[in-house]
């Protein structure tokens, strides 16, 4: 760089520096921030799941459910649930023994898959709002016989003979002591929560999911018998497109007769009320 270029470069630098200095002198902040206006700070990240419907913590629970709010723990229960076999620890073996008593003994053995029942129950509940159910993980055994169709080839419909396939399941559901079932659920809730977390819900509460799914099922239409079908291919579908687009759980309710479905919906309403009011 020759001397002339060096002198020009230095002069340009001085001019830029002088301009910046003049700018800041003429644009100084003359007022302080008012006391009632505070700078906006980013919100603190949520560290704990917000629990909408907390489950009381059993005195034997080895797992602490997520708190309702940061710094707030769900109320605890110190008494052993009546009529449930005392458990040294909450585990699947003790849960299975309690289930046999809860679900009316021999009838439960015939209709339910008692081994790993809680895990299968959680998986099924989680998938009821979906289009398909994982049949390999269902906690209940499939009803005998095949789905029967009545009506004509031009106007097929659900046969009323199908409803008998579900009678024993309805009887089992009606035979359950709801208060005892609620105690069982509370007592063994750590197993339900653990199974829920194993599905990938690390920061979610199973009881909230359970309530959501029940509300989803309660939204199932309850049409009169018989329900009309269509056969666009090999398989039958519901003729009403609003029924055909329902979830797997809602379609399961549609397979019941109107009278059976009404009973189940009423029972679901009762359980929903209990699950949303589990405070001691």
N, C-alpha and C positions, 0 to 999 in steps of 0.2 A: 504494500500500500504506500503510495507516494505522499509527500507532505500535504499537498492540496486536498487530497481525499481524506486524510486524517483530520485536517482542520474542519472540513465540512461535516464529517461524522460526529466530531465533538460538539459542534454548534447545534446539530440536530438533537443530540442527547440533552443538551442544556435547555433547549426550547421545550422538549417534551416534559422534562422535569419541572420547568417553570409553569407549564400549563396545568399539570396535575396539581401542583401546590396551590395555584390560584383557584382551581375548581373546588378543592376541599375547603379552602378558606371561605368561599362564598356559599357553600352548601352545608354548613355545620348544622347539626340537630339542635334547635334552640329550646325544645320542650322535652321533658321527661315523659315516659309512658304513664298515663293516668293510673291511679291506684285501682280503679275498677276494671281496667283492661289488662289482663294477664296474658302472656304469650301462651299459645296453644301447645301443649305437650302431648306426645303420643300416648295412647292408652296403654296401661300395663297389660301385658299378655295374660289371657286366662290360663291359670295354672291347674285349675280343677274343673271337672265336669259339673255343669249346673244340673242338679237333680230336681226334677219336677215332682216326682212322687217317691219320696224316700221310704226305704224299708227299715223298720226298727232293727237295731243290731242285737242279735242273740248273744247271750253271755258266753256261749261256746264258739262263736264265730271266729275262725282263724284268719279270716280275711275281712278287712275293714272296707265297707263300700265307700265310694266317693262321697265327700261331704256335699251338703246342699249348696253352700256358699263357702267361699274362702274363710276359714277360721270357724266355721259352724259345723258341728258334727250331728248326725242324726241321733235321735233319742235312743236309749238302749233298753233292752228287755232283760230282766234278770231271772225270770221264772222259766222253768222247764215246761214246754208245751204239754198239756194234759193228753193222755191216751197215745202219746208217741213214745216208742221205746227209748229209754235213756241212752245217750250216745257218749262214749268216752271222747270221741272226736267226730266232727261232721265229715262223713265220707260216703261213698257210693253204696257200700255194703249196708250201713245203717239206714240210708235213705231207701234202699230196696226193701228192707224189712218193714219200714214204716209205710211204704206204698202199698204193700199187700194188705195191711190193715185198713189203710185209707180207702183203697179201691175195692172193698168188699170181697176180699179173699180169693176164692176160686174163680169168680167171674173176671177178676183182674188178670189172673194168670192166663186165662183163655184168650183174652182180648188185647193184652198189652205186652210189649217187649220190655220187661222189667230191668234187664241188664243194661246199664248205662242209660237208664230212662231219662234222667235229667238232661244229659248231653243231647240226646235225640230230641227231647222236648224243646230245648232251646233252639236247635237247628231248624226244627219244623216251624216254630213260632216265627223265627226270623224270615222264613221263606214264604209264609202264607200270603203276603201281599204281592208276591212275584207271580209270574205266569206258570211256573212249574214247581213241583215239590220234589225234594230229593228222596225218592221212595226207599232207598236203602237205609235212610236214617229216620224213618217214621217211628214214633213211639207206640203206635197201635198197629195191630194186625189187620190186614185187608179183609173186608167182608167177603163171605163166601158167595159163590154164584157169579153170574155175569149181569151187566147192565141190560135191562130189558126195554124194548121199544114197543109201543102200542100204536093205535091209529091206523092210518092207511099209508100206502107208498107215497101218495101225493101230500099227505099231511101227517107225518109221523109225530109222535109225542111220547113223553116219558110215561112208562107204565107204572101204575099204582102198585104193582107187585114188587117193584124195587124197594119200596119203603120198608118192607119186612126185613130186608137185609140189614137195616140200620136200627131196628127196634132194640136189640140188646145193647148197642152202644148208647142209645138214649137212656135206657134203664140204668146203665152204669153211671152215666153222667148225673142222672137225677138222684141216684143213691148216695152220692158223695156228700158228706157233712161239710158244708161250705166253711163253717168256722174252723173245723179241724184242718181242712185243706189250706186255709189261710195261715194257720199256725205251722203247718208243715212247710209251707212256702217260706215263711219268715225264718224258721229254724234252720232250714237247709239252703237259705239264700246264697251263702258263699259259693256253693256248687253251681247254682244258676249263673251267678256273676262270673265265675271262673270260666264256665263254658262259653259265655257270651264274649269274654275277652279273647278266648282262643279262636273265635271267628274273625278276629281282627279289630274288634271294637275296644281299643285300649283306653279310650277316654270317654266311654259311654256307659250308661246304667241300664241293665237288663229290664228292670221293672218299668222304666219309661218306655222301652221298646215294646214290652208286653202290653201296656195300656194302649199304645198307639195301634198295635195289631188288633186288639179287641175292638177299638173304635172303628177300625177298617172293616172288620167283619160285621159290626152292627150296621154299617152302611149298605149291607147286601140287600138288594130288592127282595121282597117276599111275595112273589106272584101266586095267584091261586093255582090249584091243580086242574088239569095237567099242563105242563110246560111244553110248548110246541118246539119241535126239532126240525132241522134241515139236514140234508145229506149231499153236500157238494162233491164229496169224494167217497172214499171207503168209510171214513169215520163220520159219526153224527156230530152236528154242532147245534147250538141254540138258534132257533129261527130269528129271535129278536137280537139284532146286532149289539144292543146295549147290554144284553146278558152275556153274549159271546165274548165281549172284550173284558169281562170281569177277571179278577185275579184267581189264582188256583184255590185260595182259601174260600173266596166267595162262591166259586163254582162248586166246591165241596158241599156248601150249605144248600145250593140249588138242587143237589141230588136227593136231598131229603124231601119228604112230603111237606105240604104247607103246615100241617099241624105239628109235625116234628120240628120243622125249622122255627116255628114260633116259640116252641119250648126252649130250643137251644139259644135263640136270641135273648130270651128272657133271663136264662141262666147266665149268659155272657154279660148282660147288663148288671146283674147282681155282683159278679166277680169284678167287673170294672169299678163298681162303687167301693168294693173292699180294697182293691189294689191302689186306689187313689186316696185312701184314708187309713193307712197302716200305722199312723202314730199311736203310741200306747196311751 
